[in-house]
């Protein structure tokens, strides 16, 4: 009895190799190329009346969030970010949420408090 690889038609072997190559390219892009590119293409600006956030790899998305529309400001920290001392500031409005990722935790806390103050959100226990 021959091995399983020899039982496949010749064209399906090419498909398997092609799928493996495509998966390898996707994996390389998703984990090694996209994150640094996404980080260099991300910026935020704290203006007098609004928060501006720009992000994107191929197409840039620009969001202007008036402080008066902000309902809640939160701090998120996953297990990997915790290892590196990083946090994410999440700004919530009625229309959805926007995040400012990969900030040092102390800076993220100051930013969260500053945005909450500008938005008129009080810290009620």
C-alpha positions as CSV (number, residue, x, y, z in Angstrom):
1,X,0.0,0.0,0.0
2,X,1.3,3.4,-0.9
3,X,1.4,6.4,1.4
4,X,-1.4,8.9,1.6
5,X,0.4,11.6,-0.3
6,X,0.7,9.4,-3.4
7,X,-3.0,8.6,-3.4
8,X,-3.9,12.3,-4.1
9,X,-4.2,13.4,-7.8
10,X,-1.3,15.5,-9.0
11,X,-3.3,18.7,-9.1
12,X,-4.5,18.5,-5.5
13,X,-0.8,18.3,-4.3
14,X,-0.3,21.7,-6.0
15,X,-3.4,23.1,-4.2
16,X,-2.1,21.9,-0.8
17,X,1.3,23.5,-1.4
18,X,-0.4,26.7,-2.7
19,X,-2.7,26.9,0.4
20,X,0.4,26.4,2.6
21,X,2.2,29.2,0.9
22,X,-0.8,31.5,1.1
23,X,-1.3,30.7,4.8
24,X,2.4,31.4,5.4
25,X,2.1,34.8,3.6
26,X,-1.0,35.7,5.6
27,X,0.6,34.7,8.9
28,X,3.7,36.7,8.2
29,X,1.8,39.8,7.2
30,X,-0.7,39.6,10.1
31,X,1.8,39.1,12.9
32,X,5.0,40.7,11.6
33,X,4.2,43.4,9.0
34,X,0.7,44.8,9.9
35,X,1.2,45.6,13.7
36,X,4.3,47.9,13.2
37,X,2.6,49.5,10.1
38,X,-0.6,50.0,12.1
39,X,1.3,51.6,14.9
40,X,3.1,54.1,12.6
41,X,-0.1,55.0,10.9
42,X,-2.0,55.7,14.2
43,X,-2.2,59.1,15.8
44,X,-4.5,61.0,18.1
45,X,-4.8,64.7,18.9
46,X,-6.4,66.3,22.0
47,X,-8.0,69.5,20.7
48,X,-9.9,72.2,22.6
49,X,-13.4,70.8,21.9
50,X,-12.8,67.4,20.5
51,X,-10.6,64.3,20.3
52,X,-9.2,63.4,16.9
53,X,-8.2,59.9,16.1
54,X,-6.6,58.7,12.8
55,X,-5.8,55.1,12.0
56,X,-5.6,52.7,9.1
57,X,-3.1,50.8,7.0
58,X,-4.4,51.2,3.4
59,X,-7.2,53.6,4.0
60,X,-7.0,56.2,6.7
61,X,-10.0,56.6,9.0
62,X,-10.4,59.9,10.8
63,X,-12.7,60.3,13.7
64,X,-13.6,63.6,15.5
65,X,-15.2,63.0,18.8
66,X,-16.6,66.1,20.6
67,X,-16.0,65.9,24.3
68,X,-19.7,66.8,24.9
69,X,-20.7,63.4,23.2
70,X,-18.4,61.2,25.3
71,X,-20.4,59.1,27.8
72,X,-17.7,57.0,29.3
73,X,-13.9,56.7,29.3
74,X,-12.3,53.4,30.3
75,X,-8.9,51.7,30.6
76,X,-8.4,48.2,29.2
77,X,-5.3,46.0,29.7
78,X,-5.0,42.5,28.4
79,X,-2.6,39.9,29.7
80,X,0.1,40.5,27.0
81,X,-0.1,44.3,27.4
82,X,0.1,43.9,31.2
83,X,3.5,42.1,30.7
84,X,4.8,45.2,28.9
85,X,3.1,47.8,31.2
86,X,0.8,49.0,28.4
87,X,-2.9,50.0,28.5
88,X,-5.6,51.1,26.1
89,X,-7.9,54.1,26.6
90,X,-11.4,53.4,25.4
91,X,-13.7,56.4,24.7
92,X,-17.4,55.5,24.5
93,X,-20.1,57.6,22.8
94,X,-23.7,56.8,21.8
95,X,-22.4,56.0,18.3
96,X,-19.8,53.5,19.4
97,X,-16.4,53.4,20.9
98,X,-12.8,54.4,19.9
99,X,-9.6,53.2,21.4
100,X,-6.1,54.6,21.9
101,X,-3.9,51.5,22.2
102,X,-0.5,50.7,23.5
103,X,0.1,53.6,25.9
104,X,2.3,53.2,29.1
105,X,-0.2,52.6,31.9
106,X,0.6,55.8,33.8
107,X,0.2,57.9,30.7
108,X,-3.0,56.1,29.8
109,X,-4.4,56.8,33.3
110,X,-3.6,60.5,33.0
111,X,-5.1,60.6,29.5
112,X,-8.3,58.9,30.7
113,X,-8.6,61.4,33.6
114,X,-8.0,64.4,31.3
115,X,-10.6,63.3,28.7
116,X,-13.1,62.5,31.5
117,X,-12.5,66.0,32.9
118,X,-13.0,67.7,29.5
119,X,-16.1,65.6,28.9
120,X,-17.5,66.6,32.3
121,X,-17.7,63.0,33.5
122,X,-17.5,62.8,37.3
123,X,-16.0,59.8,39.1
124,X,-19.0,58.5,41.1
125,X,-18.4,55.4,43.1
